[in-house]
């Protein structure tokens, strides 16, 4: 036996010695975390019950889940270890330099991404055709990827090549009647003056939203679509006290309460609020269609979330109210499909539609379940959807 395997025993001993420190650290960690759980066990007080049954077990489970520090502490510990040793967070975030965080949606792509993009482009073609049939102009404003605006903080992270190709595909799908607004050059020229995206969040700052709204207004004015900019001011924007933003990307760094010092520095910003300037309205104007907004805006959380004030800036610069059909958390395509198949659209066609689309959403699957789309569109989407 020793002749055939002369080195097996020393290798086993060497492996055991190399794993020994890891085992000791693991055992100590489990021991410490287990000791931390004792107070939560002792603090449990059973509710008055006549019969000991499953309700009592569930009551204890709820208390234990709420008070037991082992789960939270262990998540904090392993996240801290991953951060310190590998400069990584949990799946969903990529860590840049100087406290900059990026969503991994701007770096990775789904399998069969080309078919996914083609499906989304088909939705854009359908939107253009539907609005063109009603003679409603469409303005598409593309929110650039944060990684494109601030590549200097990427810390070596590289995007999948699809992220460099998707805008070319979009431009090819845009019709002559549609106004396409891209913001890369605008943001590149202005980013040295003030942050246009938050460090710890996926969204633009109010400064970025303001630049975007100004670009939209200029493009609409050039095509005669901003018809009320010459009227007396109808909206005003005011600054609010400085605030702190807990960025959405911080949820991928569960380090608190054990390791708060490892957390990136929180974003601070100056919120703004846009309000209509109160004017005395005549009885005739209240009863007329003039009270119904003529501009509809459809989009994602970049529009729907009032913190960025994109919608407010649009109202201020266009000098008119907007009908808001933007929604958070479902991407740009479901809100537009819901709008074009709604009674609102059927009963009152807007003068113009502004559609805000995050660039990275072009590479994501559109969740259209439950939306009553035309049969021809559904058939077309099914024919190009990745299997």
Secondary structure, 3 states (H helix, E strand, C coil): CCCCCCCHHHHHHHHHHHHHHHHHHHHHHHHHHHHHHHHHHHCCCCCCCCCCCHHHHHHHHHHHHHHCHHHHHHHHHHHHHHHHHHCCCCCCEEECCCCCEEEHHHCCCCCCHHHHHHHHHHHHHHHHHHHHHCCCEEEEEEECCHHHHCHHHCCCCCCCCHHHHHHHHHHHHCCCCCEEEECHHHHHHHCCCCCCECCCCCCECHHHHHHHHHHHHHHHHHCCCCCCCCCCCCEEEEEEEEEEECCHHHHHCCCCCCCHHHCCCCEEEEEEEEEECCCCCCHHHHHCHHHCCCEEEECCHHHHCCCCCHHHHHHHHHCCCEEECCCCCCHHHHHHHHHHCCHHHHHCCCCEEEEEEEHHHHHCCCCCCCCCCCHHHHHHHHHHCCC
